[in-house]
Amino acid sequence: MTSSPENRDDQHSHVLIPIFVSICAIPISMMFWIVNVDYSILWPDSENHIKEHSVISPWRWLIAVGVPFFFFFWGYRKKNINIIGGMLGFVMGFILTFSSYAHVAVFLTFFVTGSKATKFRSVEKKKIEGDFKGGKRRWIHVVCNGGMATQLALLYLLDVGSGERPIDFNSEYRSSWLSVAIIGAIACCCGDTWASELGTVMSKSDPFLITTWKRVPRGTNGAVSWMSLLCAFLGGLAIGLVYYVVILYTVDTSVLELSPPQWPIILVGGFGGFFGSLLDSILGATVNYSGVDEKGFVVKQPGKGVKYISGKHVLDNHSVNLLCSIGIALILPQIANVFWPSV
């Protein structure tokens, strides 16, 4: 059987993407490493004492460049992201990888699972939402879903440096606070994506508006179902689980033995996804407009022939996602600090 041109292109891309990534990533990462080594030579401090700055491993530079490059091309080839969104995603992936492998692992988990979830039963979603685009992420999606986590990763780099550290609020408070905040921001977005993209089509009945508990059409902002809430918790749980596994394999065993148990981070991620979805639903039901047009599609803006369902036209979906990720990122570390077990 002769393969179609499209299938041949897919087969070629599986080979060309790693080659292209290698050709680009190796020189770029080596350039960064050489600059880092040059900066890290012995410099006199303010009192003319010789001080040596730490040199970051060339492997981390290579991974920080190569992994985002690979997922940029993978996402673009799969039509999960456009070129501008991919470039922004690459910058975010670089910063997150440079700060900690665990940080970029949860970010990529959100990107991959969120893309798959958006395309899940897309035919049914087109019948519900008039503005369904098929899941291709633009720059606004990338900024609003990953912007808070990237800012926190920058703070992590500036405050505690590059590297993986266990969650320990007693001896590693600042790194623990920032890592849990990053998990919260990403778990919030992942949980909300799973809830809206999976829960909407998997639920057997129409959802109810979270503020009034009245049944509303599927796709309405602020509408929830028991299935969507479960999906939100599972989405956050996946983020916590990935972080936990990466920490176990990247942090030295002797350090982990002196640290508190790390498994609670799985539940922290689950709660981040669950409460992030709840917060998103509350904002969606109050400051995010929903209506039904003449064709029966749920629309997000008022207009001629649109029947009002709920909410006010104050914020759009992107603004709500950004506010929710900021809120959960600020709240979750405080909660985790209270309940985190001691050594």
C-alpha positions in Angstrom: 0.0 0.0 0.0 1.4 3.4 -1.0 1.4 6.0 1.8 -0.1 9.4 1.1 2.0 12.6 0.8 0.6 13.7 4.2 1.7 10.5 5.9 5.2 10.7 4.3 5.5 14.3 5.6 4.6 13.1 9.1 7.2 10.3 8.8 9.9 12.7 7.7 9.0 15.2 10.4 9.6 12.6 13.1 13.2 12.4 11.8 13.8 16.0 10.9 12.5 17.5 14.1 15.2 15.9 16.4 17.9 16.6 13.8 16.9 20.3 13.5 16.6 20.6 17.3 20.1 19.2 17.7 21.6 21.4 15.1 20.1 24.5 16.7 20.2 23.5 20.4 23.8 22.4 20.7 25.4 25.6 19.4 23.0 27.9 21.3 23.4 26.0 24.6 27.2 25.9 24.2 27.2 29.7 23.6 25.2 30.2 26.8 27.6 27.9 28.7 30.7 29.7 27.5 29.3 33.0 28.6 28.4 31.5 31.9 31.9 30.1 32.4 33.4 33.4 31.4 31.2 35.2 33.9 32.0 32.6 36.6 35.8 33.1 36.6 37.3 34.5 39.7 36.2 38.0 40.3 37.2 40.3 43.2 34.3 41.4 45.5 33.8 44.8 47.1 36.6 44.0 49.6 39.0 42.8 46.9 38.5 39.2 48.1 38.5 36.6 45.3 35.1 35.0 44.9 34.1 32.2 42.5 30.6 32.2 41.1 29.0 28.8 40.5 29.1 27.4 37.0 25.9 25.8 35.7 26.3 22.5 34.0 26.4 22.5 30.1 23.9 19.7 30.3 21.3 22.0 31.9 22.0 24.6 29.2 21.5 22.0 26.5 18.3 20.7 28.1 17.0 24.2 28.7 17.3 24.9 25.0 16.7 21.5 23.5 13.5 20.5 25.3 11.5 23.7 24.6 12.8 23.6 21.0 11.5 20.0 20.6 8.1 20.7 22.0 7.8 24.0 20.0 8.2 22.0 16.8 6.0 19.2 18.0 3.2 21.5 19.0 3.5 23.5 15.7 3.5 20.3 13.6 0.4 19.0 15.5 -1.3 22.3 15.0 -1.5 22.7 18.8 0.1 26.2 18.7 0.8 28.9 16.2 4.3 30.4 15.5 4.0 33.4 17.9 2.6 31.3 20.7 5.3 28.7 20.1 8.0 31.3 20.4 6.6 32.6 23.6 6.3 29.0 24.8 9.9 28.4 24.0 11.0 31.4 26.2 8.8 30.2 29.0 10.1 26.6 28.7 13.7 27.8 28.7 13.2 29.8 32.0 11.2 27.0 33.6 13.8 24.3 32.6 16.7 26.5 33.7 15.1 27.0 37.2 14.2 23.3 37.8 13.5 20.2 35.7 10.4 19.7 37.9 9.0 23.1 36.9 9.3 22.5 33.2 8.0 18.9 33.6 4.7 20.1 35.0 4.4 22.9 32.4 4.9 20.4 29.6 2.4 18.0 31.2 -0.2 20.8 31.1 0.7 21.7 27.5 0.5 18.1 26.2 -2.6 16.9 28.1 -4.4 20.2 27.6 -3.8 20.0 23.8 -5.1 16.4 23.8 -8.1 17.3 26.0 -9.1 20.2 23.7 -9.2 18.0 20.7 -11.1 15.3 22.5 -14.5 14.9 20.9 -14.0 18.1 19.0 -17.0 17.3 16.7 -19.3 17.5 19.7 -17.7 20.7 20.9 -18.3 22.4 17.5 -22.0 21.7 18.0 -22.0 23.5 21.4 -19.6 26.5 21.0 -19.8 28.8 18.0 -16.3 30.0 18.4 -14.6 26.6 18.9 -11.2 26.9 17.1 -9.9 23.3 17.4 -7.4 23.8 20.2 -4.6 25.9 18.4 -2.9 28.0 21.1 -2.2 31.6 20.3 0.2 34.0 22.2 -2.7 35.2 24.5 -3.3 31.6 25.6 0.4 31.1 26.3 0.8 34.3 28.3 -2.4 33.9 30.4 -1.8 30.2 31.2 2.0 30.2 31.6 2.8 33.8 32.4 2.5 33.6 36.2 4.5 30.4 36.5 7.3 31.9 34.3 7.5 35.0 36.5 7.7 32.8 39.6 10.4 30.7 38.0 12.4 33.9 37.3 12.0 34.8 41.0 13.2 31.3 41.8 16.3 31.8 39.7 17.1 35.2 41.2 16.5 34.1 44.8 17.7 30.5 45.2 19.4 29.8 41.9 19.1 27.0 39.4 18.5 23.4 40.5 16.0 21.0 42.0 15.1 21.2 45.7 12.7 19.2 47.9 9.7 20.9 49.4 10.8 21.8 53.0 9.2 24.9 54.5 11.5 24.7 57.5 14.9 24.8 55.9 14.1 25.7 52.3 11.2 28.1 52.8 11.7 30.4 49.8 12.4 27.7 47.2 9.5 25.6 48.6 7.1 28.6 48.5 8.0 29.5 44.9 7.8 25.8 43.7 4.4 25.3 45.3 3.3 28.6 43.8 4.4 27.4 40.3 2.6 24.1 40.8 -0.5 26.0 41.9 -0.5 28.3 38.8 0.0 25.4 36.4 -2.4 23.0 38.3 -5.1 25.7 38.2 -4.8 26.0 34.4 -4.6 22.3 33.9 -7.5 21.5 36.1 -9.7 24.1 34.5 -8.7 22.9 31.0 -9.5 19.3 31.9 -12.8 20.4 33.5 -14.0 22.4 30.5 -12.6 20.2 27.7 -13.3 16.8 29.1 -16.1 17.3 31.7 -18.2 19.2 29.2 -18.5 16.3 26.7 -18.2 13.4 29.2 -21.0 14.5 31.5 -24.4 12.9 30.6 -26.5 15.8 31.7 -26.4 19.6 31.3 -24.3 21.4 33.9 -25.5 23.9 36.5 -24.4 27.4 37.1 -22.2 27.6 40.1 -23.9 30.8 41.5 -27.5 29.8 41.1 -27.4 25.9 40.7 -29.8 26.2 37.8 -29.3 24.1 34.7 -27.7 25.9 31.8 -26.4 24.8 28.3 -23.1 23.2 28.0 -20.2 25.6 27.3 -21.7 28.3 29.5 -19.1 30.3 31.5 -19.4 29.4 35.2 -21.2 26.1 34.5 -20.0 23.0 36.4 -20.9 19.4 36.7 -19.8 16.6 39.0 -17.8 15.2 36.1 -16.1 18.5 35.4 -15.1 18.9 39.1 -13.7 15.4 39.1 -11.7 16.2 35.9 -10.4 19.4 37.5 -9.1 17.5 40.5 -7.5 14.8 38.4 -5.9 17.4 36.1 -4.3 19.0 39.2 -3.4 15.6 40.6 -1.5 14.8 37.4 0.6 18.0 37.8 1.4 17.1 41.4 2.3 13.5 40.5 4.7 14.6 37.7 6.4 17.0 40.1 6.7 14.4 42.8 8.3 11.8 40.4 10.8 14.3 38.9 11.9 15.4 42.4 12.4 11.8 43.5 14.7 11.2 40.5 16.6 14.5 40.4 17.2 15.3 44.1 20.0 13.5 45.8 18.9 10.6 48.0 20.8 11.8 51.0 19.0 15.2 50.8 15.6 13.6 50.5 16.3 11.4 53.6 16.8 14.6 55.6 13.7 16.3 54.1 10.0 15.9 54.9 7.9 13.4 52.8 7.3 14.8 49.3 4.1 12.8 48.5 1.8 15.6 49.8 2.7 17.6 46.7 0.4 15.3 44.7 -2.6 16.3 46.8 -1.5 19.9 46.7 -1.6 19.7 42.9 -5.1 18.1 43.0 -6.4 20.8 45.3 -4.9 23.5 43.0 -6.7 22.1 40.0 -10.0 21.7 41.9 -10.1 25.1 43.6 -8.7 26.8 40.5 -11.6 25.4 38.5 -14.0 26.6 41.2 -12.6 30.1 41.1 -12.7 30.1 37.4 -16.3 29.1 37.4 -17.2 31.8 40.0 -15.6 34.5 37.9 -17.0 33.0 34.7 -20.6 33.1 36.1 -20.3 36.7 37.3 -17.9 38.8 35.2 -17.8 36.7 32.0 -20.8 36.9 29.6 -22.6 33.9 28.2 -25.5 33.8 25.8 -27.1 31.7 23.1 -27.3 32.9 19.6 -30.1 32.2 17.0 -28.3 29.0 15.9 -28.2 27.6 19.4 -24.5 28.1 19.9 -23.2 29.4 23.3 -21.4 32.7 22.6 -19.2 34.9 24.9 -20.3 38.3 23.7 -23.7 40.0 23.7 -25.2 40.9 20.3 -28.2 40.9 18.1 -30.4 37.9 18.5 -28.3 36.6 21.5 -30.3 35.4 24.5 -28.7 36.2 27.8 -27.7 33.3 30.1 -25.4 34.6 32.8 -22.5 37.0 33.7 -21.5 40.5 32.7 -19.3 41.4 29.8 -16.4 42.6 32.0 -13.6 40.0 31.4 -12.9 37.5 28.7 -11.8 33.8 29.2 -8.1 34.7 28.9 -8.4 37.4 31.7 -10.2 35.0 33.9 -7.6 32.3 33.4 -4.8 34.7 34.3 -6.5 36.0 37.4 -7.2 32.4 38.6 -3.6 31.3 38.1 -2.4 34.3 40.0 -4.9 33.7 42.9 -4.1 30.0 43.3 -0.4 30.6 43.0 -0.5 33.1 45.9 -2.9 31.1 48.1 -1.7 27.5 47.7 1.8 27.9 49.3 0.2 29.4 52.4 -2.1 26.4 52.7 0.7 23.9 52.0 2.9 25.5 54.6 0.3 25.0 57.3 -0.4 21.3 56.5 3.0 20.2 55.3 4.5 17.4 57.5 7.7 17.9 59.3 10.8 15.7 59.3 
